Amino acid sequence: MSPRIASIECFIAAYPVVGDFRFLAAKDGKRITRNTVVVRLTDDSGGVGWGQSVPSPTWSYETIETVQTSLERHLGPAILGLPVDDTAAVWQAMNRVIAPAFSTGQPIAKAGIDLALFDLQGRRAGLSPAARWGQPEGGPVTLSWTIDVRSPDELEDTVGRAAERGFRHFNVKIGRAAATDVAICQRLRALAPDAFIWADANGGYDEATALTVARGLADAGLAAFEQPLPANRLPGYRTLRRLGALPILMDEGVVSLADLESFHQLELLDGVAMKISRVGGLTEAARMVEYLHEHGLAFFASGLTDPDVAFAACLHLFSAYRLPHPAALNAPQFLDGTMLATPLKIVADQAFPPTGPGLGVEVVRREPN
């Protein structure tokens, strides 16, 4: 008989932010932290699993406060007493107490429980994530360096810092001013002629502007155009895709397999920039990646500046399913500190999935240092 979930503990872990990134910007000159919620599930046989939710109101409607209260007052109580091995029952309970909006309701909060449950199940079974997915063990994941500048004049220093750290590929944050954004990408290509580069607008353009930018990015030799429009501007995605200048990737608008299936059938995308935390954790993310593979869609990957437990989960998925492009997982670039007994192994731009059953990590402290 499967053990049952006996308790859930949540606590905030705050990681110092280093460098300049618009989504983790300091206010009033004060140093800020990347705040996350760590989840510890314990079953009635003493087994433990770790998860992590990584909210940010600059990326979604979920904040550190909403995630913590949702976990402690709603999601956590709803899953107590459920069998550890019944993932479907856990998700049914979570969706019953926090219902969907257009898609999965509060997926970042739910991701913390999903990762902890996945970790607990893997530890009990003595299996790695790859083995559980029926995939051969993969190797390290190649990371990209996030470019977030306002002018082409800033690029030489940024590319130089990336090279000093051993990074060779780039994800460019655009979506501000079209002409400047294209000029940044053109200059970056000149500075890094052999790099794999794609651009992410985070929904920052209207349709007419995005069409112009798409042509400019294609001329600059970029690989793809991620989230050019707000997530609810669906007709514009079809227009951009039919233009054919670059593969069109969705991110913010694809929060579940149902979204992916529908948007694919409507011919709105060429692929997805997968964020495990945004889609509610590994359970849904693995299903979505399998759909991408089955239908020949582009499989890109990024994150929400995920540290520690969430970062380990990303590495497992992207390694096991053989991510074909560098992953925009930028926690090593922008965050400091760790809560793990054994820090994750990152050598230059190569990030190695931890070994062992479950997620292969052990949390030993509440404050990263």
C-alpha positions as CSV (number, residue, x, y, z in Angstrom):
1,M,0.0,0.0,0.0
2,S,1.3,3.4,-0.9
3,P,2.2,5.7,2.0
4,R,0.0,8.8,2.3
5,I,1.0,12.5,2.5
6,A,1.2,13.3,6.2
7,S,2.5,16.9,6.2
8,I,3.5,19.9,4.1
9,E,6.0,22.6,5.2
10,C,6.6,25.8,3.3
11,F,9.3,28.4,3.9
12,I,10.7,31.4,2.0
13,A,14.2,31.1,0.6
14,A,15.7,34.4,-0.7
15,Y,18.7,34.4,-3.0
16,P,20.8,37.5,-3.5
17,V,20.5,39.0,-7.0
18,V,23.7,39.9,-8.8
19,G,24.0,41.8,-12.1
20,D,21.3,43.8,-13.9
21,F,18.1,42.1,-15.1
22,R,14.8,44.0,-15.7
23,F,12.7,41.3,-14.1
24,L,14.7,41.3,-10.9
25,A,15.4,45.1,-10.8
26,A,16.5,46.8,-7.6
27,K,14.2,49.5,-6.2
28,D,15.6,52.8,-4.8
29,G,19.1,51.5,-5.2
30,K,18.6,48.7,-2.7
31,R,19.9,45.2,-3.3
32,I,17.1,42.8,-3.8
33,T,16.6,39.1,-3.5
34,R,15.0,36.4,-5.6
35,N,12.3,35.1,-3.3
36,T,11.1,31.6,-3.6
37,V,8.9,29.2,-1.6
38,V,10.5,25.8,-0.7
39,V,8.1,22.9,-0.2
40,R,8.8,19.9,2.0
41,L,6.4,16.9,1.7
42,T,6.5,14.1,4.3
43,D,4.6,10.9,4.1
44,D,3.4,8.7,6.9
45,S,6.4,6.4,6.6
46,G,8.9,9.2,7.1
47,G,9.8,9.7,3.4
48,V,10.6,13.3,2.3
49,G,10.4,15.1,-1.0
50,W,11.5,18.7,-1.9
51,G,9.9,21.2,-4.3
52,Q,10.2,24.9,-5.0
53,S,7.9,27.5,-6.4
54,V,9.4,30.6,-8.0
55,P,6.9,33.4,-8.3
56,S,7.5,36.8,-9.7
57,P,4.8,39.5,-10.4
58,T,6.9,40.8,-13.3
59,W,6.3,37.4,-15.1
60,S,2.9,36.4,-13.9
61,Y,0.0,37.2,-11.5
62,E,1.6,35.0,-8.8
63,T,3.5,36.7,-6.0
64,I,5.5,35.3,-3.1
65,E,2.6,36.1,-0.8
66,T,-0.1,34.4,-2.9
67,V,2.1,31.4,-3.4
68,Q,2.8,30.9,0.3
69,T,-0.8,31.4,1.4
70,S,-2.2,29.2,-1.4
71,L,0.2,26.4,-0.4
72,E,-0.4,26.7,3.4
73,R,-4.2,27.4,3.4
74,H,-5.5,25.7,0.3
75,L,-3.3,23.4,-1.7
76,G,-1.5,21.8,1.2
77,P,-4.5,20.9,3.3
78,A,-6.3,19.6,0.2
79,I,-3.7,16.9,-0.5
80,L,-3.1,15.6,3.1
81,G,-3.9,12.0,3.4
82,L,-3.7,11.2,-0.3
83,P,-1.6,8.3,-1.5
84,V,1.9,9.4,-2.5
85,D,1.8,7.4,-5.7
86,D,-1.4,8.9,-7.0
87,T,-0.3,11.9,-8.9
88,A,-3.7,12.3,-10.6
89,A,-5.5,12.4,-7.3
90,V,-3.1,15.1,-6.0
91,W,-3.7,17.2,-9.1
92,Q,-7.5,16.7,-8.9
93,A,-7.4,17.9,-5.3
94,M,-5.3,21.0,-6.2
95,N,-7.5,21.9,-9.1
96,R,-10.6,21.5,-7.0
97,V,-9.5,24.0,-4.4
98,I,-7.9,26.4,-6.9
99,A,-9.8,26.1,-10.1
100,P,-8.4,27.0,-13.6
101,A,-8.7,30.4,-15.1
102,F,-8.2,30.3,-18.8
103,S,-5.7,27.5,-18.1
104,T,-4.2,26.0,-15.0
105,G,-4.9,28.2,-11.9
106,Q,-1.8,29.3,-10.0
107,P,0.6,26.9,-11.8
108,I,3.7,28.3,-10.1
109,A,2.2,27.6,-6.6
110,K,1.2,24.1,-7.7
111,A,4.6,23.5,-9.2
112,G,6.1,23.4,-5.7
113,I,3.9,20.5,-4.7
114,D,4.3,18.8,-8.0
115,L,8.1,18.8,-7.7
116,A,8.1,17.7,-4.1
117,L,5.7,14.8,-4.9
118,F,7.9,13.8,-7.9
119,D,10.9,13.9,-5.7
120,L,9.2,11.8,-3.0
121,Q,8.0,9.2,-5.5
122,G,11.4,8.9,-7.1
123,R,13.1,8.4,-3.8
124,R,10.6,5.7,-2.8
125,A,11.1,3.9,-6.1
126,G,14.8,4.4,-6.2
127,L,14.6,5.8,-9.7
128,S,16.0,8.8,-11.5
129,P,13.7,11.1,-13.4
130,A,15.0,9.8,-16.8
131,A,14.3,6.2,-15.7
132,R,10.8,7.2,-14.7
133,W,10.1,8.8,-18.1
134,G,11.5,5.8,-19.9
135,Q,14.4,7.8,-21.2
136,P,18.2,7.0,-21.2
137,E,20.2,9.0,-18.8
138,G,21.3,12.3,-20.5
139,G,24.4,14.4,-20.2
140,P,24.9,18.0,-19.2
141,V,22.6,20.8,-20.4
142,T,24.2,23.7,-22.3
143,L,23.1,27.0,-21.0
144,S,22.8,30.3,-22.8
145,W,23.7,33.8,-21.4
146,T,20.8,36.3,-21.1
147,I,21.3,39.6,-22.8
148,D,19.2,42.4,-21.4
149,V,20.6,45.8,-22.5
150,R,19.0,49.0,-23.7
151,S,21.6,49.9,-26.4
152,P,24.0,48.1,-28.8
153,D,26.8,50.0,-27.1
154,E,26.4,47.8,-24.0
155,L,26.9,44.6,-25.8
156,E,30.7,44.3,-26.0
157,D,31.1,44.3,-22.3
158,T,28.2,41.9,-21.8
159,V,29.5,39.4,-24.4
160,G,32.9,39.7,-22.8
161,R,31.6,38.8,-19.4
162,A,29.8,35.8,-20.9
163,A,33.0,34.7,-22.6
164,E,34.9,35.0,-19.3
165,R,32.4,32.6,-17.7
166,G,32.6,30.2,-20.6
167,F,29.2,31.0,-22.2
168,R,29.0,30.8,-26.0
169,H,25.2,31.2,-26.7
170,F,22.6,33.9,-26.1
171,N,19.0,34.6,-25.3
172,V,18.1,38.3,-26.0
173,K,15.4,40.1,-24.1
174,I,13.7,42.5,-26.4
175,G,10.2,44.1,-26.6
176,R,11.0,47.7,-25.8
177,A,11.7,49.8,-29.0
178,A,11.6,47.9,-32.3
179,A,14.5,49.7,-34.1
180,T,16.8,49.5,-31.1
181,D,15.9,45.9,-30.4
182,V,16.8,44.9,-34.0
183,A,20.0,46.9,-33.8
184,I,21.0,45.0,-30.6
185,C,20.4,41.7,-32.3
186,Q,22.4,42.7,-35.4
187,R,25.3,43.9,-33.2
188,L,25.2,40.7,-31.1
189,R,25.4,38.6,-34.2
190,A,28.4,40.5,-35.4
191,L,30.1,40.0,-32.0
192,A,29.2,36.3,-31.8
193,P,29.0,35.0,-35.4
194,D,28.9,31.3,-34.4
195,A,26.6,31.6,-31.4
196,F,23.1,30.2,-31.1
197,I,20.9,33.2,-30.5
198,W,17.1,33.7,-30.1
199,A,15.0,36.6,-29.0
200,D,12.3,36.8,-26.4
201,A,9.9,39.8,-26.4
202,N,7.9,38.7,-23.4
203,G,4.7,39.8,-25.2
204,G,6.1,43.4,-25.7
205,Y,4.9,44.2,-29.2
206,D,1.7,44.8,-31.1
207,E,1.2,42.8,-34.3
208,A,2.4,45.4,-36.8
209,T,5.6,46.0,-34.8
210,A,6.2,42.3,-34.3
211,L,6.0,41.7,-38.1
212,T,8.7,44.3,-38.7
213,V,10.9,43.0,-35.9
214,A,10.5,39.4,-37.1
215,R,12.0,40.4,-40.5
216,G,14.9,42.2,-38.8
217,L,15.6,39.3,-36.5
218,A,15.6,36.9,-39.4
219,D,18.1,39.1,-41.3
220,A,20.3,39.1,-38.2
221,G,20.4,35.3,-38.3
222,L,18.5,34.6,-35.1
223,A,17.1,31.1,-34.6
224,A,13.6,31.9,-33.2
225,F,11.2,34.6,-32.0
226,E,9.7,33.9,-28.6
227,Q,6.5,35.4,-27.3
228,P,6.3,38.4,-29.7
229,L,2.8,39.4,-28.6
230,P,0.7,39.3,-25.4
231,A,-0.6,35.8,-24.7
232,N,-4.2,36.7,-25.6
233,R,-3.5,38.2,-29.1
234,L,-4.0,34.8,-30.8
235,P,-4.8,36.0,-34.4
236,G,-1.5,37.9,-34.5
237,Y,0.3,34.7,-33.8
238,R,-1.2,33.1,-36.8
239,T,-0.2,36.1,-38.9
240,L,3.4,36.0,-37.7
241,R,3.6,32.3,-38.2
242,R,2.4,32.6,-41.8
243,L,4.9,35.3,-42.4
244,G,7.5,32.5,-42.0
245,A,10.4,34.9,-41.2
246,L,11.4,32.9,-38.0
247,P,9.9,30.0,-36.0
248,I,7.4,31.5,-33.5
249,L,7.6,30.2,-30.0
250,M,5.0,30.6,-27.3
251,D,5.8,30.8,-23.6
252,E,3.5,32.8,-21.4
253,G,0.3,31.6,-23.1
254,V,1.1,27.9,-22.9
255,V,0.5,26.7,-19.4
256,S,-0.8,23.2,-20.0
257,L,-0.9,20.4,-22.6
258,A,-4.4,21.4,-23.5
259,D,-3.2,24.9,-24.4
260,L,-0.4,23.5,-26.5
261,E,-2.7,21.1,-28.3
262,S,-5.2,23.8,-29.1
263,F,-2.7,26.4,-30.2
264,H,-0.9,23.8,-32.4
265,Q,-4.2,22.8,-34.0
266,L,-5.0,26.5,-34.7
267,E,-1.6,26.9,-36.3
268,L,-0.5,29.6,-34.0
269,L,3.0,28.4,-33.1
270,D,6.1,26.5,-34.3
271,G,7.2,25.4,-30.8
272,V,7.4,26.3,-27.2
273,A,10.0,27.8,-24.9
274,M,9.3,25.4,-22.0
275,K,9.3,26.7,-18.4
276,I,8.7,23.9,-15.9
277,S,7.6,26.3,-13.1
278,R,5.1,28.1,-15.3
279,V,3.3,24.9,-16.4
280,G,2.9,23.5,-12.8
281,G,5.9,21.3,-12.5
282,L,7.4,18.2,-14.1
283,T,4.2,16.2,-14.5
284,E,2.7,18.5,-17.2
285,A,6.0,19.6,-18.6
286,A,7.0,16.1,-19.5
287,R,3.7,15.5,-21.3
288,M,4.2,18.7,-23.2
289,V,7.7,17.8,-24.3
290,E,6.5,14.5,-25.5
291,Y,3.8,16.3,-27.5
292,L,6.5,18.5,-29.0
293,H,8.6,15.5,-30.0
294,E,5.6,13.6,-31.4
295,H,4.5,16.5,-33.6
296,G,7.9,17.7,-34.7
297,L,7.5,21.1,-33.0
298,A,10.4,23.2,-31.8
299,F,11.6,22.4,-28.3
300,F,13.3,25.4,-26.6
301,A,13.7,25.9,-22.9
302,S,14.0,28.7,-20.4
303,G,13.0,29.4,-16.8
304,L,12.0,32.0,-14.2
305,T,15.5,32.4,-12.8
306,D,14.9,29.1,-10.9
307,P,17.5,28.3,-8.2
308,D,18.4,25.0,-6.5
309,V,15.5,22.5,-6.4
310,A,13.6,24.1,-9.3
311,F,16.8,24.4,-11.3
312,A,17.6,20.7,-10.7
313,A,14.1,19.7,-12.0
314,C,14.8,21.7,-15.2
315,L,18.1,20.0,-15.7
316,H,16.5,16.6,-15.3
317,L,13.8,17.2,-17.9
318,F,16.0,19.0,-20.5
319,S,18.7,16.4,-20.2
320,A,16.5,13.3,-20.3
321,Y,14.5,14.6,-23.4
322,R,17.7,15.8,-25.2
323,L,17.0,19.5,-25.4
324,P,18.5,20.4,-28.8
325,H,19.3,24.0,-28.1
326,P,21.0,26.0,-25.2
327,A,18.6,26.5,-22.3
328,A,17.9,30.0,-21.0
329,L,18.3,29.0,-17.4
330,N,19.9,32.1,-16.0
331,A,20.0,31.6,-12.2
332,P,23.8,31.0,-12.4
333,Q,24.1,34.4,-14.1
334,F,21.9,36.4,-11.8
335,L,21.6,34.6,-8.4
336,D,24.1,33.8,-5.6
337,G,23.9,31.2,-2.8
338,T,22.5,27.8,-2.4
339,M,20.5,25.8,0.1
340,L,21.7,22.4,-1.1
341,A,24.1,20.1,0.7
342,T,25.9,19.6,-2.6
343,P,25.7,22.5,-4.9
344,L,24.6,21.8,-8.5
345,K,27.6,21.2,-10.8
346,I,28.0,23.9,-13.4
347,V,31.2,24.1,-15.5
348,A,31.3,27.1,-17.8
349,D,28.0,26.8,-19.8
350,Q,27.5,23.1,-19.0
351,A,25.0,22.3,-16.2
352,F,25.0,18.7,-14.9
353,P,21.8,17.1,-13.6
354,P,22.3,15.8,-10.1
355,T,22.5,12.0,-9.7
356,G,20.4,9.7,-7.4
357,P,16.8,8.9,-7.0
358,G,14.1,11.6,-7.0
359,L,15.5,15.0,-7.9
360,G,18.9,14.0,-6.4
361,V,19.1,17.1,-4.1
362,E,19.1,17.6,-0.4
363,V,18.1,20.9,1.2
364,V,20.1,21.6,4.4
365,R,19.4,25.2,5.2
366,R,16.6,27.8,5.0
367,E,18.7,30.7,3.9
368,P,20.9,30.4,0.8
369,N,24.6,31.1,1.5
